[in-house]
Structure formats: structure tokens, C-alpha cells
Amino acid sequence: METFLLCPPDYFSVEYSINPWMVGEKIDVSLVKHQWENLRDAIEHVGGKVKIINPVKGLPDMVFAANSGIVRGKDVVLSRMKYKERQGESTNYRKWFVDKGYNVINLMPGVTFEGCGDSLLYGDALIGGYGFRSDKKALEITASTLGLNLFTLALSDPRFYHLDTCFCRVSKDKAIYYPAAFKAGEIKKLHSVIDLIPVSETDARLFMCNSMLVNDILLIPEHQSDIGKTLRNKLGIKTCTVNVSEFLKAGGSIQCLCLKI
């Protein structure tokens, strides 16, 4: 059974701005809670299992569990967040993993790495994005530590500051991506690795590339998108829509809220 770690949004808010989406946004607290609960229920409905880490006051972005690290088996490489506003999250995630019996691997000081926000396990490979939040060196260390081959992709658009905002695996051998989010020539590195399907800027801004596979069903943030229709009607990929629009105000969506463990 696929298992995901989630953090309830008890203290979620937009209190600072560390990406282009976080500008003057106000959060509907009751809607945030409802949307998060719907996401949790959707994961369980399609056969996934959810585990919970308790939120911590003063860490509003702790809700974005995907950024806390990357897990392979019982090993977890813990994040080193770029911005001071988020650095306190790692202490709480470290304690959770240690308490659950994981082997926690800490990266050296001086590098930044934001977990599954910028890294994706694909078979015996790690696909990693760098340029805004994670360092290429950190991806190299992470891949080596976990015994994985590495494909690095340089990001170019600050709106899509994490790999999981512009690249998403949608089936066993297919992924969607927003071409303009990557530096010229970067995405070509994956042409022999996985079947790549481009999305429009409109769909990218809906965070369609922040969808998430659970047991071969793709949880997506918007049903009426062009790429959603293509995935369902032309490629036969099953989708389940989960509206997490309030979290988009902080630059996150479905995948950002979940860490596969």
C-alpha cells in the first residue's frame, strides 16, 4: 500500500513572501481545512494510506510535507531549506522520522535541498531540479547516498521554483512538464528515460504538474484543463480531481502537500 505523510493546515497562512505566488494573499481558514481533509480522504479513497505529523505554530509552510525530504525504503535524506522562514520545519520532521525508525541522513551545511519539491524517484534513478531552492551538489549527494542514478534539470522560471511545480509523473512511463520552466536543452536529458508530454502555460499556472499518482490514479487540481482531458481521453489515465486552490496562494498544490514514504 502506498503511504503518504501529511501535515494538517492548522497554522497555514501566507505570512511572508518567498516565491512569486505569495503576494498579498489572504487565506480562508475554514476552506483550507475542508480542502486538506478532502485531499486526505481522496488519497484513502483510491487505496493510499495517510500518516500524520503534527503541525507546529509559527511554521505555516510545514503543511507542504513534500519539501521535508526524500524517502527510499527506510532511508530519508532530510531537507536543508533555503529560506530561514522554513528552516525550523526540519527539526520536527527529523523527530518524526527518527521516532518511526527511519535512518535519517543529514546533508552537510552550506548546501540547500528541498526534498521531493525538487527530486523524484523513478525506478533506480533520481530526477532532480535545481536553480532556485536546491543546489545541484545537494542532488548529487542525495542520489549517491541513496544509490541512484541522477538526472539533473536546471530550472529557469521563478514561478516554477520547484521541480514538482513543472514536472509530474502521470503513469508508469509518462510524465507531463511545462517546457518554459526549464533552461534550454535540459528536458532532452529525459527523452530516453520517460515519455514526456508538454503542458501549456495556462495548465502550468493551474499547477497541473503538481498532480500526484496514487495507485495508478492521478490526483489532479483541475478537471477542465486541457492536459487533464488529454490524459483521460487520449492516454486512458484515470484521474480524480481534488480542489486545493487555497494552497495555491502559497505556491503549492496536491503534490506539495504530500510526502511519499
C-alpha positions as CSV (number, residue, x, y, z in Angstrom):
1,M,0.0,0.0,0.0
2,E,1.4,3.4,-1.0
3,T,1.7,5.6,2.1
4,F,1.9,9.4,2.3
5,L,2.9,11.7,5.1
6,L,0.7,14.8,5.5
7,C,0.7,17.8,7.9
8,P,-2.6,19.3,8.9
9,P,-3.0,23.0,8.0
10,D,-3.8,24.3,11.5
11,Y,-1.2,27.1,11.2
12,F,-1.1,27.5,7.5
13,S,-1.2,31.1,6.3
14,V,0.7,33.4,4.0
15,E,2.8,35.5,6.4
16,Y,5.8,36.2,4.2
17,S,6.8,36.0,0.5
18,I,9.5,33.6,-0.7
19,N,8.0,32.8,-4.1
20,P,6.1,34.9,-6.7
21,W,2.7,33.4,-5.7
22,M,2.9,34.6,-2.1
23,V,2.0,38.3,-2.6
24,G,-0.8,39.9,-0.6
25,E,-2.8,36.7,-0.3
26,K,-5.4,36.1,2.4
27,I,-6.3,32.5,3.4
28,D,-9.9,31.3,4.0
29,V,-9.2,29.2,7.2
30,S,-12.3,27.1,7.0
31,L,-11.8,26.4,3.3
32,V,-8.2,25.4,3.9
33,K,-9.3,22.8,6.4
34,H,-12.0,21.5,4.2
35,Q,-9.7,21.2,1.1
36,W,-7.0,19.5,3.1
37,E,-9.4,17.0,4.5
38,N,-10.7,16.3,1.0
39,L,-7.2,15.6,-0.1
40,R,-6.6,13.2,2.8
41,D,-9.9,11.4,2.1
42,A,-9.2,11.2,-1.7
43,I,-5.8,9.5,-1.1
44,E,-7.5,6.9,1.1
45,H,-10.4,6.5,-1.3
46,V,-8.1,5.5,-4.1
47,G,-6.3,3.0,-1.8
48,G,-3.5,5.0,-0.3
49,K,-2.6,5.2,3.3
50,V,-2.1,8.5,5.2
51,K,0.2,9.2,8.2
52,I,0.1,12.5,10.0
53,I,2.8,14.7,11.5
54,N,1.6,17.3,14.0
55,P,1.8,20.9,12.8
56,V,3.8,23.5,14.7
57,K,2.8,27.0,15.4
58,G,5.0,29.6,13.7
59,L,5.8,27.2,10.8
60,P,2.9,28.0,8.3
61,D,4.6,26.2,5.4
62,M,5.2,23.0,7.3
63,V,1.9,21.8,5.7
64,F,3.9,21.3,2.5
65,A,5.3,17.9,3.6
66,A,6.9,17.1,0.2
67,N,9.6,19.6,0.9
68,S,10.8,17.9,4.1
69,G,13.0,15.3,2.4
70,I,13.0,12.3,0.2
71,V,12.4,8.7,1.3
72,R,13.7,5.5,-0.2
73,G,12.9,2.4,1.9
74,K,13.8,3.3,5.5
75,D,16.3,5.9,4.5
76,V,15.4,9.6,4.4
77,V,17.6,12.4,3.2
78,L,16.4,15.4,5.2
79,S,16.0,18.8,3.6
80,R,18.1,21.9,4.2
81,M,15.7,24.7,3.4
82,K,17.0,27.8,1.6
83,Y,14.9,30.4,3.5
84,K,15.2,31.0,7.2
85,E,11.3,31.1,7.4
86,R,11.2,27.4,6.7
87,Q,14.4,26.1,8.3
88,G,12.7,25.3,11.6
89,E,10.5,22.6,9.9
90,S,13.4,20.2,9.6
91,T,13.7,19.7,13.4
92,N,10.1,18.5,13.6
93,Y,10.3,16.2,10.5
94,R,13.6,14.8,11.8
95,K,12.0,13.9,15.1
96,W,9.0,12.2,13.3
97,F,11.3,10.1,11.1
98,V,13.6,9.1,14.0
99,D,10.6,8.1,16.2
100,K,9.3,5.9,13.3
101,G,12.6,4.1,13.0
102,Y,13.9,5.7,9.8
103,N,17.6,6.2,9.1
104,V,17.8,10.0,8.8
105,I,20.6,11.3,6.6
106,N,21.6,15.0,7.1
107,L,23.3,16.9,4.3
108,M,26.4,19.0,5.0
109,P,26.0,22.6,5.9
110,G,26.3,25.0,3.0
111,V,24.0,23.3,0.5
112,T,20.3,23.7,0.1
113,F,17.9,20.8,-0.7
114,E,14.1,20.9,-0.5
115,G,13.2,17.2,-0.7
116,C,10.6,16.0,-3.1
117,G,9.9,19.5,-4.1
118,D,13.0,19.2,-6.2
119,S,13.5,15.4,-6.5
120,L,11.6,12.5,-7.9
121,L,12.3,8.8,-7.5
122,Y,11.9,6.9,-10.9
123,G,13.0,3.3,-10.7
124,D,16.7,3.3,-9.9
125,A,17.1,7.0,-10.8
126,L,16.6,10.3,-9.2
127,I,15.3,13.1,-11.3
128,G,16.2,16.4,-9.7
129,G,15.6,20.1,-10.3
130,Y,17.9,22.9,-9.3
131,G,18.5,26.6,-9.6
132,F,16.1,28.2,-7.1
133,R,15.7,26.1,-3.9
134,S,18.0,23.1,-4.3
135,D,21.7,23.0,-5.3
136,K,23.0,20.7,-7.9
137,K,25.6,19.5,-5.4
138,A,22.9,18.5,-3.0
139,L,21.1,16.5,-5.6
140,E,24.4,14.7,-6.4
141,I,25.0,13.9,-2.8
142,T,21.4,12.7,-2.3
143,A,21.5,10.4,-5.4
144,S,24.8,8.9,-4.3
145,T,23.7,8.4,-0.8
146,L,20.5,6.6,-1.9
147,G,22.3,4.5,-4.6
148,L,20.5,6.1,-7.5
149,N,21.5,7.3,-11.0
150,L,20.9,11.1,-11.3
151,F,19.3,13.2,-14.0
152,T,19.6,16.9,-13.2
153,L,17.4,19.6,-14.7
154,A,18.2,23.3,-14.5
155,L,15.1,25.4,-13.8
156,S,14.6,28.9,-15.3
157,D,11.3,30.4,-14.3
158,P,10.9,31.7,-10.7
159,R,7.2,31.0,-10.8
160,F,8.1,27.3,-11.0
161,Y,10.7,27.3,-8.4
162,H,10.5,23.6,-7.5
163,L,10.6,20.7,-9.9
164,D,7.2,19.4,-8.7
165,T,5.6,22.6,-9.9
166,C,6.6,22.0,-13.5
167,F,7.2,18.2,-13.9
168,C,5.0,15.3,-12.8
169,R,5.0,11.6,-13.4
170,V,1.4,10.6,-14.5
171,S,1.8,6.9,-15.2
172,K,4.4,4.1,-15.1
173,D,6.3,5.5,-18.1
174,K,4.9,9.0,-18.8
175,A,5.3,12.5,-17.3
176,I,3.9,15.9,-18.0
177,Y,6.1,19.1,-17.9
178,Y,6.0,22.8,-18.6
179,P,8.7,23.4,-21.2
180,A,9.4,27.1,-20.4
181,A,10.2,26.2,-16.8
182,F,13.5,24.6,-17.8
183,K,16.7,26.0,-19.3
184,A,17.2,25.3,-23.0
185,G,18.1,21.7,-23.7
186,E,17.6,20.4,-20.2
187,I,14.5,18.3,-20.7
188,K,16.2,16.5,-23.5
189,K,18.1,14.6,-20.9
190,L,15.0,12.6,-20.2
191,H,13.8,11.7,-23.7
192,S,15.3,8.2,-23.5
193,V,14.1,7.8,-19.9
194,I,10.4,8.6,-19.8
195,D,7.7,9.6,-22.3
196,L,7.3,13.4,-22.0
197,I,4.1,15.3,-22.6
198,P,4.2,19.1,-22.6
199,V,1.5,21.3,-20.9
200,S,0.5,24.9,-21.8
201,E,1.3,27.9,-19.6
202,T,-2.4,28.0,-18.7
203,D,-2.3,24.5,-17.3
204,A,1.0,25.1,-15.7
205,R,-0.4,28.0,-13.8
206,L,-3.2,25.8,-12.6
207,F,-0.4,23.6,-11.1
208,M,-1.4,20.6,-13.2
209,C,2.2,19.5,-12.9
210,N,1.7,19.3,-9.1
211,S,-0.6,16.4,-9.5
212,M,0.2,13.1,-7.7
213,L,-0.1,9.4,-8.6
214,V,-1.7,7.2,-6.0
215,N,-2.1,3.5,-7.0
216,D,-2.1,4.4,-10.8
217,I,-4.8,7.1,-10.2
218,L,-3.7,10.7,-10.8
219,L,-5.0,13.2,-8.3
220,I,-5.3,16.5,-10.2
221,P,-6.2,20.0,-9.0
222,E,-8.4,21.0,-12.0
223,H,-10.8,18.8,-14.0
224,Q,-11.4,21.1,-17.0
225,S,-7.8,21.6,-18.0
226,D,-6.5,20.7,-21.5
227,I,-3.9,18.3,-20.2
228,G,-6.5,16.6,-17.9
229,K,-8.7,15.9,-20.9
230,T,-5.7,14.6,-22.9
231,L,-4.6,12.3,-20.1
232,R,-8.1,10.9,-19.7
233,N,-9.4,10.7,-23.2
234,K,-6.2,10.0,-25.3
235,L,-4.0,8.2,-22.8
236,G,-6.5,6.4,-20.7
237,I,-5.1,7.7,-17.4
238,K,-7.6,7.6,-14.6
239,T,-7.9,11.0,-12.7
240,C,-9.5,12.2,-9.5
241,T,-10.0,15.9,-9.0
242,V,-9.1,17.4,-5.6
243,N,-9.5,21.2,-5.3
244,V,-6.7,22.7,-3.1
245,S,-7.0,26.2,-4.5
246,E,-6.3,27.9,-1.2
247,F,-2.8,26.4,-1.0
248,L,-2.0,27.8,-4.4
249,K,-1.9,31.2,-2.7
250,A,1.4,30.0,-1.1
251,G,2.7,28.4,-4.4
252,G,1.7,24.8,-3.6
253,S,-0.9,22.2,-4.6
254,I,-1.5,18.5,-4.3
255,Q,2.0,17.0,-4.6
256,C,3.4,19.8,-2.4
257,L,1.2,18.7,0.4
258,C,2.2,15.0,0.4
259,L,5.4,13.1,1.0
260,K,5.5,9.6,-0.2
261,I,7.1,7.4,2.5
